[in-house]
Amino acid sequence: MTNFIEHKGGAERIVTCPVCKESFICGLSSTCWCANKKVPAEVKEYLAERYETCICSTCLDRFIEQAGTVETA
């Protein structure tokens, strides 16, 4: 089961965040908003173990903050 649908006009997709259920655009590339985030290894591992798709910026920021290392590239 996937949580995304194709977004017309390219590789971007509209994704439903598995954490908060809000919809957001995933760029599926190095130009996506998430490419500018520094995500600690423990957060990456935690998310990979629990979710099959991307999470939204708000939720990702919350996980990074909870890990104690809010950073942007």
C-alpha positions as CSV (number, residue, x, y, z in Angstrom):
1,M,0.0,0.0,0.0
2,T,1.3,3.4,-0.9
3,N,0.3,6.8,0.5
4,F,0.9,8.9,-2.6
5,I,-0.8,9.8,-5.9
6,E,0.8,11.1,-9.1
7,H,0.9,14.9,-9.4
8,K,0.4,16.1,-12.9
9,G,3.4,17.9,-14.4
10,G,6.5,15.9,-13.5
11,A,8.0,13.8,-10.8
12,E,6.4,15.7,-7.9
13,R,3.8,13.8,-6.0
14,I,1.1,14.7,-3.6
15,V,1.8,12.7,-0.5
16,T,-0.3,12.2,2.7
17,C,1.9,12.4,5.7
18,P,1.6,9.1,7.6
19,V,2.1,10.9,10.9
20,C,-0.4,13.9,10.8
21,K,-2.4,12.9,7.7
22,E,-1.8,16.3,6.0
23,S,-1.1,16.4,2.2
24,F,2.1,17.9,0.9
25,I,4.2,17.9,-2.3
26,C,7.2,15.6,-2.4
27,G,9.7,16.5,-5.1
28,L,11.3,13.0,-5.3
29,S,14.7,14.6,-6.1
30,S,17.6,16.6,-4.7
31,T,15.6,19.7,-5.3
32,C,12.8,18.7,-2.9
33,W,12.4,20.8,0.3
34,C,13.7,17.9,2.4
35,A,17.0,17.9,0.6
36,N,17.9,21.1,2.6
37,K,17.3,19.4,5.9
38,K,20.0,17.9,8.1
39,V,18.3,14.9,9.6
40,P,20.2,13.1,12.3
41,A,20.9,9.4,11.7
42,E,18.7,8.3,14.6
43,V,15.8,10.2,13.1
44,K,16.4,8.6,9.7
45,E,16.5,5.2,11.2
46,Y,13.4,5.8,13.3
47,L,11.4,7.0,10.3
48,A,12.6,4.2,8.0
49,E,11.5,1.6,10.5
50,R,8.0,3.0,10.8
51,Y,7.0,4.6,7.6
52,E,7.0,3.6,3.9
53,T,6.8,7.1,2.5
54,C,7.9,10.7,3.2
55,I,6.6,12.7,6.1
56,C,5.7,16.4,5.9
57,S,8.0,19.3,6.8
58,T,6.2,20.1,10.0
59,C,6.5,16.5,11.3
60,L,10.1,16.1,10.1
61,D,11.0,19.4,11.9
62,R,9.3,18.1,15.1
63,F,11.3,14.8,14.9
64,I,14.5,16.7,14.4
65,E,13.8,19.0,17.2
66,Q,12.9,16.1,19.5
67,A,16.3,14.6,18.6
68,G,17.8,17.9,19.9
69,T,19.5,19.0,16.7
70,V,17.5,21.5,14.6
71,E,19.6,22.3,11.6
72,T,19.2,23.3,8.0
73,A,21.8,23.0,5.2
